[in-house]
């Protein structure tokens, strides 16, 4: 990309539209399925939170193990969109089937959630890797932030429709109606994903060796990358940092609704209202942090975001009353999504374009394995100590360690080149 060339192109808009689609799922299902499982499926029985932690860990681990193989296959075949569409379909089908769950159907509910989460994780891994093809390195921060920012629109729409569904219901009956909200989220995911995928259909093309590259070759490529990891030293160091930071992020995602109910006594309707506040706060904050990353660099911006996230965890652990709940949501709105968006742009600067989907897949392994560990550790610490506050404070150790690893990372200056195909320049 030449200096002065615009960054908001047609492929960027199509890419961002898929962020709108995936956010409809992310805003409703991962945060609230745990609450639905604990209160409605497991009927608040002892050990229900630990059981939910195991289910979340299984989903994240399975998705993380599959992501780099799928990414390597997509890189060499040059068919990112076909794999993205298949993973999206898996997530959508499992999500719209969630109303078929019922109290006591633990295995069926777990199977649907695992399938939906695996599909979502694989889809987002491929989608994230396309950042190197729709944006020049000098604009990676703002494009990533733009996608994440407009993506919150899908979350706002999903949450608003969920609130309409639950409005007027008694507080003790609201959790049982959550599957209807999951159904709507799945339909919204599908509705926005289709035009987003169609807008990206001309992005790049299959390489010359595509026909000869099978799934077994993808597995071999992943093993080769692991054997020669020193060639991607900074990428893997980044993944260690992201592993640690993501432990806190995803643990909060899977337990925030449960914590809001137990610590602040909020109803499902009240939590959905706060989730809307989060999205309204997060959209402009994510866009602003993305521009800041391009101007001042990803590392200092991430350090500021980690500090704000630490304050949010402390308020959640020690605060009381409605004011504390509002403060937690606003603080998380400032940095939860924007931190991931800036990290996504940093990884885009580090990866080789021809291995982008595979390396983003490896990042999914780091993110999902840490996320799998996070819910397990949180549930175990809470059970052993009898205190959710102690479990929350333990997350700060991961944030501090992640920031320390990030501080030692060698980050290249943005190059004045384009990874986008001719069709990705927009018109």
C-alpha positions as CSV (number, residue, x, y, z in Angstrom):
1,X,0.0,0.0,0.0
2,X,1.4,3.4,-1.0
3,X,1.6,6.2,1.5
4,X,-1.6,8.1,1.7
5,X,-3.7,5.3,0.2
6,X,-7.0,4.9,2.0
7,X,-7.5,2.1,4.5
8,X,-11.3,1.9,4.5
9,X,-11.8,-0.3,1.4
10,X,-14.6,-2.6,0.2
11,X,-12.9,-5.7,1.5
12,X,-12.3,-4.1,4.9
13,X,-16.1,-3.3,5.1
14,X,-17.0,-6.9,4.1
15,X,-14.4,-8.2,6.6
16,X,-15.9,-6.0,9.3
17,X,-19.4,-7.2,8.5
18,X,-18.4,-10.7,9.4
19,X,-17.3,-9.2,12.8
20,X,-20.8,-8.0,13.2
21,X,-22.1,-11.5,12.5
22,X,-19.8,-13.3,14.9
23,X,-20.4,-10.7,17.7
24,X,-24.1,-11.6,17.8
25,X,-23.0,-15.0,19.0
26,X,-20.2,-13.8,21.2
27,X,-22.4,-11.3,23.0
28,X,-25.0,-13.8,24.1
29,X,-24.0,-17.4,24.0
30,X,-20.6,-17.7,25.8
31,X,-21.4,-15.2,28.6
32,X,-25.0,-16.5,29.3
33,X,-24.9,-20.2,28.4
34,X,-22.9,-20.8,31.7
35,X,-25.7,-19.1,33.7
36,X,-28.3,-21.1,31.8
37,X,-26.4,-24.4,32.4
38,X,-25.8,-23.8,36.1
39,X,-29.3,-22.5,37.0
40,X,-31.6,-24.4,34.5
41,X,-29.8,-27.5,33.3
42,X,-27.9,-28.4,36.5
43,X,-30.6,-26.8,38.7
44,X,-27.9,-25.0,40.9
45,X,-26.8,-28.3,42.3
46,X,-23.4,-28.5,44.2
47,X,-20.6,-28.7,41.7
48,X,-22.5,-27.1,38.9
49,X,-19.9,-24.3,38.4
50,X,-17.1,-26.9,38.3
51,X,-19.0,-28.9,35.8
52,X,-19.5,-25.9,33.6
53,X,-15.8,-25.1,33.9
54,X,-15.0,-28.6,32.6
55,X,-17.4,-28.2,29.6
56,X,-16.0,-24.8,28.7
57,X,-12.4,-26.2,29.0
58,X,-13.3,-29.2,26.7
59,X,-14.8,-26.8,24.0
60,X,-11.8,-24.5,24.1
61,X,-9.2,-27.2,24.1
62,X,-10.8,-29.1,21.1
63,X,-11.1,-25.9,19.1
64,X,-7.5,-24.8,19.9
65,X,-6.1,-28.2,18.8
66,X,-8.0,-28.1,15.5
67,X,-7.3,-24.4,14.6
68,X,-3.6,-24.6,13.4
69,X,-4.3,-27.7,11.2
70,X,-7.3,-26.0,9.6
71,X,-5.3,-22.8,9.2
72,X,-2.4,-24.6,7.5
73,X,-4.8,-26.3,5.1
74,X,-6.5,-23.0,4.3
75,X,-3.1,-21.3,3.7
76,X,-1.8,-23.8,1.2
77,X,-5.2,-24.4,-0.5
78,X,-5.9,-20.7,-0.6
79,X,-9.5,-21.4,0.3
80,X,-10.0,-19.5,3.5
81,X,-13.6,-18.6,2.8
82,X,-14.8,-22.2,2.3
83,X,-13.4,-23.2,5.6
84,X,-14.7,-20.0,7.2
85,X,-18.2,-20.8,5.8
86,X,-18.1,-24.4,7.1
87,X,-17.1,-23.4,10.6
88,X,-19.7,-20.7,10.6
89,X,-22.4,-23.2,9.6
90,X,-21.4,-25.6,12.4
91,X,-21.7,-22.8,15.0
92,X,-25.0,-21.6,13.6
93,X,-26.6,-25.1,13.5
94,X,-25.6,-25.9,17.1
95,X,-26.7,-22.5,18.4
96,X,-30.2,-22.6,16.8
97,X,-30.6,-26.1,18.2
98,X,-30.1,-24.9,21.8
99,X,-33.8,-24.5,22.5
100,X,-34.0,-28.3,22.4
101,X,-32.2,-28.5,25.7
102,X,-34.1,-29.0,29.0
103,X,-33.4,-29.4,32.7
104,X,-31.4,-32.6,33.3
105,X,-30.1,-33.0,29.7
106,X,-26.6,-32.2,30.7
107,X,-24.9,-34.2,28.0
108,X,-27.0,-32.8,25.2
109,X,-26.6,-29.2,26.4
110,X,-22.8,-29.7,26.7
111,X,-22.6,-31.3,23.2
112,X,-24.4,-28.3,21.6
113,X,-22.3,-25.8,23.4
114,X,-19.0,-27.6,22.5
115,X,-20.0,-27.8,18.8
116,X,-21.0,-24.1,18.7
117,X,-17.9,-23.0,20.5
118,X,-15.6,-25.1,18.3
119,X,-17.3,-23.8,15.1
120,X,-17.0,-20.2,16.4
121,X,-13.4,-20.5,17.4
122,X,-12.3,-22.1,14.0
123,X,-14.3,-19.4,12.1
124,X,-12.8,-16.5,14.1
125,X,-9.3,-17.9,13.7
126,X,-9.6,-17.9,9.9
127,X,-11.4,-14.6,9.9
128,X,-8.7,-12.9,12.1
129,X,-5.9,-14.2,9.7
130,X,-7.6,-12.4,6.8
131,X,-6.5,-9.1,8.4
132,X,-3.1,-9.4,6.7
133,X,-4.9,-9.6,3.3
134,X,-7.4,-6.7,3.7
135,X,-5.1,-4.2,5.5
136,X,-1.6,-2.9,5.0
137,X,0.7,-3.3,8.0
138,X,0.7,0.5,8.7
139,X,-3.1,0.4,9.1
140,X,-3.4,-2.9,10.9
141,X,-4.3,-1.3,14.2
142,X,-7.1,0.9,12.9
143,X,-8.5,-1.8,10.6
144,X,-8.5,-4.4,13.4
145,X,-10.1,-1.8,15.8
146,X,-12.7,-0.8,13.1
147,X,-13.8,-4.4,12.6
148,X,-14.1,-5.1,16.3
149,X,-15.8,-1.7,16.9
150,X,-18.5,-2.1,14.3
151,X,-18.8,-5.7,15.3
152,X,-20.3,-4.6,18.6
153,X,-23.3,-3.6,16.6
154,X,-24.1,-7.3,16.1
155,X,-23.8,-7.8,19.9
156,X,-26.0,-4.8,20.6
157,X,-28.7,-6.1,18.2
158,X,-28.6,-9.6,19.8
159,X,-28.8,-8.3,23.3
160,X,-31.6,-5.9,22.5
161,X,-33.7,-8.6,21.0
162,X,-32.9,-10.8,24.0
163,X,-34.1,-8.1,26.4
164,X,-37.4,-7.9,24.5
165,X,-37.8,-11.7,24.9
166,X,-37.3,-11.6,28.6
167,X,-39.0,-8.3,29.5
168,X,-41.8,-8.8,32.0
169,X,-40.9,-12.3,33.0
170,X,-40.3,-13.1,36.7
171,X,-36.6,-13.1,37.6
172,X,-36.6,-16.8,38.5
173,X,-38.1,-17.7,35.0
174,X,-35.7,-15.6,32.9
175,X,-32.8,-18.0,32.8
176,X,-35.1,-20.7,31.4
177,X,-36.0,-18.5,28.4
178,X,-32.3,-17.9,27.5
179,X,-32.4,-20.7,24.8
180,X,-34.7,-18.5,22.8
181,X,-32.1,-15.7,23.0
182,X,-29.5,-18.2,21.8
183,X,-31.7,-19.1,18.8
184,X,-32.0,-15.4,17.8
185,X,-28.2,-15.0,18.2
186,X,-27.6,-17.9,15.8
187,X,-30.0,-16.5,13.3
188,X,-28.4,-13.1,13.4
189,X,-24.9,-14.7,13.0
190,X,-26.1,-16.4,9.9
191,X,-27.9,-13.3,8.5
192,X,-24.9,-11.1,8.7
193,X,-22.3,-13.7,7.9
194,X,-23.7,-14.5,4.4
195,X,-23.2,-11.0,2.9
196,X,-19.9,-10.7,4.7
197,X,-18.6,-13.9,3.1
198,X,-20.0,-12.9,-0.3
199,X,-18.1,-9.6,0.0
200,X,-14.8,-11.4,0.5
201,X,-15.3,-14.1,-2.2
202,X,-12.8,-12.5,-4.5
203,X,-10.1,-12.1,-1.9
204,X,-6.9,-13.8,-3.1
205,X,-6.9,-17.2,-4.8
206,X,-5.5,-20.7,-4.5
207,X,-1.7,-21.1,-4.8
208,X,-0.2,-23.2,-7.6
209,X,0.3,-26.2,-5.3
210,X,-3.2,-26.1,-4.0
211,X,-4.4,-29.3,-5.7
212,X,-1.6,-31.4,-4.2
213,X,-2.1,-30.2,-0.6
214,X,-4.3,-32.6,1.4
215,X,-5.3,-32.6,5.1
216,X,-2.3,-34.8,6.0
217,X,0.0,-32.2,4.5
218,X,-1.6,-29.6,6.7
219,X,-0.8,-31.8,9.7
220,X,2.8,-32.1,8.5
221,X,3.1,-28.4,8.0
222,X,2.0,-27.8,11.6
223,X,4.6,-30.3,12.8
224,X,7.3,-28.6,10.7
225,X,6.4,-25.2,12.1
226,X,6.7,-26.6,15.6
227,X,10.1,-28.2,14.8
228,X,11.5,-25.0,13.4
229,X,9.8,-22.7,15.8
230,X,12.9,-20.5,16.0
231,X,12.1,-19.2,12.6
232,X,8.9,-17.7,14.1
233,X,10.5,-16.8,17.5
234,X,8.8,-13.5,18.0
235,X,5.4,-15.0,16.9
236,X,5.7,-17.7,19.5
237,X,6.8,-15.3,22.2
238,X,3.8,-13.2,21.4
239,X,1.6,-16.3,21.8
240,X,3.1,-16.9,25.3
241,X,2.1,-13.3,26.3
242,X,-1.3,-13.8,24.7
243,X,-1.7,-17.1,26.5
244,X,-1.3,-15.4,29.8
245,X,-3.5,-12.4,29.1
246,X,-6.2,-14.5,27.5
247,X,-6.4,-16.6,30.6
248,X,-8.0,-13.7,32.5
249,X,-10.1,-12.5,29.5
250,X,-11.9,-15.7,28.8
251,X,-12.3,-16.7,32.4
252,X,-14.2,-13.4,32.9
253,X,-16.2,-14.1,29.7
254,X,-17.5,-17.5,31.0
255,X,-18.1,-16.5,34.6
256,X,-19.2,-12.8,34.4
257,X,-22.9,-13.5,34.3
258,X,-22.6,-16.0,37.2
259,X,-20.6,-13.5,39.2
260,X,-22.9,-10.6,38.5
261,X,-25.8,-12.7,39.8
262,X,-24.1,-14.0,43.0
263,X,-22.2,-10.9,43.9
264,X,-24.6,-8.1,42.9
265,X,-27.9,-10.0,42.9
266,X,-28.8,-9.0,39.3
267,X,-31.5,-10.6,37.3
268,X,-30.9,-11.9,33.8
269,X,-32.7,-8.8,32.4
270,X,-30.5,-6.6,34.5
271,X,-27.4,-8.3,33.2
272,X,-28.5,-8.0,29.6
273,X,-29.0,-4.3,30.2
274,X,-25.5,-4.0,31.5
275,X,-24.2,-6.0,28.6
276,X,-25.8,-3.4,26.3
277,X,-23.9,-0.7,28.3
278,X,-20.7,-2.7,27.8
279,X,-21.2,-2.8,24.0
280,X,-22.1,0.9,23.8
281,X,-18.9,1.7,25.8
282,X,-16.7,-0.7,23.9
283,X,-17.5,0.3,20.3
284,X,-15.9,3.8,20.4
285,X,-13.2,2.7,22.8
286,X,-12.1,-0.1,20.5
287,X,-11.9,2.2,17.5
288,X,-9.9,4.8,19.5
289,X,-7.4,2.2,20.8
290,X,-6.9,0.9,17.3
291,X,-5.9,4.3,16.0
292,X,-3.7,4.8,19.1
293,X,-1.9,1.5,18.3
294,X,-1.0,2.7,14.8
295,X,0.2,6.0,16.2
296,X,2.1,5.1,19.3
297,X,2.6,1.3,18.9
298,X,0.8,-1.8,20.1
299,X,2.9,-2.5,23.1
300,X,2.3,0.7,25.2
301,X,-1.4,0.6,24.3
302,X,-1.7,-3.0,25.5
303,X,0.1,-2.2,28.7
304,X,-2.5,0.6,29.4
305,X,-5.3,-1.8,28.6
306,X,-3.9,-4.5,30.9
307,X,-3.8,-1.9,33.8
308,X,-7.4,-1.0,33.3
309,X,-8.4,-4.6,33.1
310,X,-6.6,-5.2,36.4
311,X,-8.6,-2.4,38.0
312,X,-11.9,-4.0,36.7
313,X,-11.0,-7.3,38.3
314,X,-10.3,-5.7,41.6
315,X,-13.6,-3.8,41.6
316,X,-15.4,-7.0,40.7
317,X,-13.7,-8.8,43.5
318,X,-14.1,-6.2,46.3
319,X,-16.9,-3.8,45.1
320,X,-20.5,-3.9,46.4
321,X,-23.7,-2.4,45.2
322,X,-25.0,-1.2,41.8
323,X,-22.3,1.4,41.4
324,X,-19.6,-1.2,41.5
325,X,-21.4,-3.4,39.0
326,X,-21.7,-0.4,36.6
327,X,-18.0,0.5,37.1
328,X,-17.0,-3.1,36.3
329,X,-19.0,-3.0,33.0
330,X,-17.6,0.4,31.9
331,X,-14.0,-0.6,32.7
332,X,-14.5,-3.9,30.8
333,X,-16.1,-2.0,28.0
334,X,-13.0,0.2,27.6
335,X,-10.5,-2.7,27.2
336,X,-12.0,-6.2,26.9
337,X,-12.6,-6.0,23.2
338,X,-10.0,-3.4,22.4
339,X,-7.3,-5.4,24.0
340,X,-8.0,-8.4,21.7
341,X,-8.3,-6.1,18.7
342,X,-4.9,-4.5,19.3
343,X,-3.3,-7.9,20.0
344,X,-4.8,-9.1,16.7
345,X,-3.1,-6.2,14.9
346,X,0.2,-6.9,16.6
347,X,0.1,-10.5,15.5
348,X,-0.7,-9.4,11.9
349,X,2.6,-7.4,12.0
350,X,4.6,-10.5,13.1
351,X,3.3,-13.3,10.9
352,X,4.4,-14.2,7.3
353,X,1.4,-13.6,5.0
354,X,1.8,-17.0,3.4
355,X,1.5,-18.7,6.8
356,X,-1.0,-16.3,8.3
357,X,-4.0,-18.7,8.8
358,X,-1.7,-21.4,10.3
359,X,0.0,-19.0,12.7
360,X,-3.3,-17.4,13.7
361,X,-4.4,-21.0,14.3
362,X,-1.5,-21.5,16.6
363,X,-2.5,-18.3,18.4
364,X,-6.0,-19.9,18.8
365,X,-4.2,-22.9,20.5
366,X,-2.5,-20.5,22.9
367,X,-5.7,-18.6,23.5
368,X,-8.0,-21.6,23.9
369,X,-5.6,-23.7,26.0
370,X,-5.2,-20.7,28.3
371,X,-8.9,-20.2,28.2
372,X,-9.4,-23.9,29.0
373,X,-7.1,-23.6,32.0
374,X,-8.6,-20.4,33.2
375,X,-12.1,-21.7,33.9
376,X,-10.7,-24.8,35.5
377,X,-8.3,-22.8,37.8
378,X,-11.0,-20.3,38.7
379,X,-13.5,-23.0,39.5
380,X,-10.9,-25.0,41.5
381,X,-9.6,-21.9,43.5
382,X,-13.2,-20.8,44.2
383,X,-14.1,-24.3,45.4
384,X,-10.9,-24.7,47.5
385,X,-11.0,-21.3,49.1
386,X,-14.7,-20.9,49.3
387,X,-14.2,-17.4,47.9
388,X,-14.9,-16.0,44.5
389,X,-12.8,-12.9,45.4
390,X,-9.7,-15.1,45.9
391,X,-10.3,-16.7,42.6
392,X,-10.6,-13.3,40.9
393,X,-7.5,-11.9,42.4
394,X,-5.6,-15.0,41.2
395,X,-6.2,-13.7,37.6
396,X,-4.0,-10.7,38.2
397,X,-0.9,-12.9,38.2
398,X,-1.6,-13.9,34.6
399,X,-2.0,-10.3,33.6
400,X,1.3,-9.3,35.2
401,X,3.2,-12.2,33.6
402,X,1.7,-11.5,30.2
403,X,2.7,-7.9,30.3
404,X,6.2,-8.9,31.3
405,X,6.6,-11.2,28.3
406,X,5.1,-8.6,26.0
407,X,7.8,-6.1,27.2
408,X,10.6,-8.3,25.9
409,X,9.0,-8.7,22.4
410,X,10.8,-7.3,19.4
411,X,8.2,-5.7,17.3
412,X,9.0,-4.7,13.7
413,X,8.1,-1.2,12.4
414,X,5.1,-1.3,10.0
415,X,6.3,-1.8,6.4
416,X,5.0,0.2,3.4
417,X,3.9,-2.9,1.6
418,X,0.5,-4.5,1.0
419,X,-0.5,-8.1,1.7
420,X,-3.8,-7.6,0.0
421,X,-4.6,-8.9,-3.4
422,X,-5.6,-6.5,-6.2
423,X,-9.2,-7.2,-5.4
424,X,-8.6,-6.2,-1.8
425,X,-7.8,-2.6,-2.6
426,X,-11.4,-1.7,-3.0
427,X,-12.7,0.6,-5.5
